[in-house]
C-alpha cells in the first residue's frame, strides 16, 4: 500500500514539516490545486523510490503554487 493513501495529505505534510503544513493549510483557490497536485506527485515518487520526502521540494512546490507556476517532473505513469 502506498503511504500517501494511509494518511490525509494535511497529516502527511505535518509528518514531513509542520511549517510547510501550516503554509499549505493557508492556500486557497488555484494555488491550493497546484500545490496539492505537485505534493501528491512528489509523495508518490518518494513512495515508489522508497525515500523520505524532501522538505525543500515541498517548500518549492508551495512557493511555485503561490506564484501560479505548475512545475513538476513528467513521468510515464502519473496515475500510479
C-alpha positions, 0 to 999 in steps of 0.5 A, spaced: 500 500 500 502 506 498 503 511 504 500 517 501 493 513 501 494 511 509 494 518 511 490 525 509 495 529 505 494 535 511 497 529 516 502 527 511 505 534 510 505 535 518 509 528 518 514 531 513 514 539 516 509 542 520 511 549 517 510 547 510 503 544 513 501 550 516 503 554 509 499 549 505 493 549 510 493 557 508 492 556 500 486 557 497 483 557 490 488 555 484 494 555 488 491 550 493 490 545 486 497 546 484 500 545 490 496 539 492 497 536 485 505 537 485 505 534 493 501 528 491 506 527 485 512 528 489 509 523 495 508 518 490 515 518 487 518 518 494 513 512 495 515 508 489 523 510 490 522 508 497 525 515 500 523 520 505 520 526 502 524 532 501 522 538 505 525 543 500 521 540 494 515 541 498 517 548 500 518 549 492 512 546 490 508 551 495 512 557 493 511 555 485 503 554 487 503 561 490 506 564 484 501 560 479 507 556 476 505 548 475 512 545 475 513 538 476 517 532 473 513 528 467 513 521 468 510 515 464 505 513 469 502 519 473 496 515 475 500 510 479 
